[in-house]
Amino acid sequence: MRDLGTIGHFVAGAVGEPGRRVFLIEIDAGSGPECYLVEKEQVAAVAGAIVEALGDDLPAGAPGPHLEDPGEPAFRVGRIAIGWAGGLVSIELHP
């Protein structure tokens, strides 16, 4: 398990051609960005949870950053736990 605590940066994306894509999330909790291999459904669930948690506090405007060169993922994520308090999102990743 990796408890990332409060995150300041979250990017989800895919690398590769359709049908052979790999889905990744990149999270920075203050010690530099780390990349994790996830399933497409996990990306959708995490994005939905963050939108729900932030609600009206979700910044409006242009889309955020994209995955550029994610490098080697730290591990394949099996389970994700998300928490929020006072507009801050925390995440735990379990292999």
Residue pairs with C-beta under 8 A, 6 or more apart in sequence:
1 92
1 93
1 94
1 95
2 74
2 75
2 92
2 93
2 94
3 90
3 92
4 27
4 29
4 90
4 91
4 92
4 93
5 29
5 30
5 90
6 29
6 30
6 88
6 89
6 90
7 27
7 28
7 29
7 89
7 90
7 91
8 28
8 29
8 30
9 26
9 27
9 28
9 33
10 25
10 26
10 27
10 28
10 46
10 50
10 89
11 25
11 26
11 64
11 65
11 66
11 67
12 23
12 24
12 25
12 26
12 38
12 43
12 46
12 47
12 67
13 23
13 24
13 26
13 66
13 67
13 70
14 21
14 22
14 23
14 24
14 40
14 67
15 21
15 22
15 24
15 67
15 70
16 22
21 40
22 37
23 37
23 38
23 39
23 40
23 42
23 43
24 35
24 36
24 37
24 38
24 67
24 70
24 73
25 35
25 36
25 38
25 42
25 43
25 46
25 77
26 33
26 34
26 35
26 36
26 67
26 70
27 33
27 34
27 36
27 91
28 34
29 91
34 74
35 67
35 70
35 71
35 72
35 73
35 74
36 73
36 74
36 75
36 76
36 77
36 93
37 73
37 75
37 76
37 77
38 46
38 76
38 77
38 80
42 77
42 80
45 80
46 80
46 82
46 91
49 82
50 58
50 82
50 89
51 58
53 82
53 84
53 89
54 84
54 87
54 89
57 87
75 93
75 95
76 95
77 93
77 94
77 95
78 94
78 95
79 93
79 94
80 91
80 92
80 93
80 94
81 91
81 92
81 94
82 89
82 90
82 91
82 92
83 89
83 90
83 91
84 90
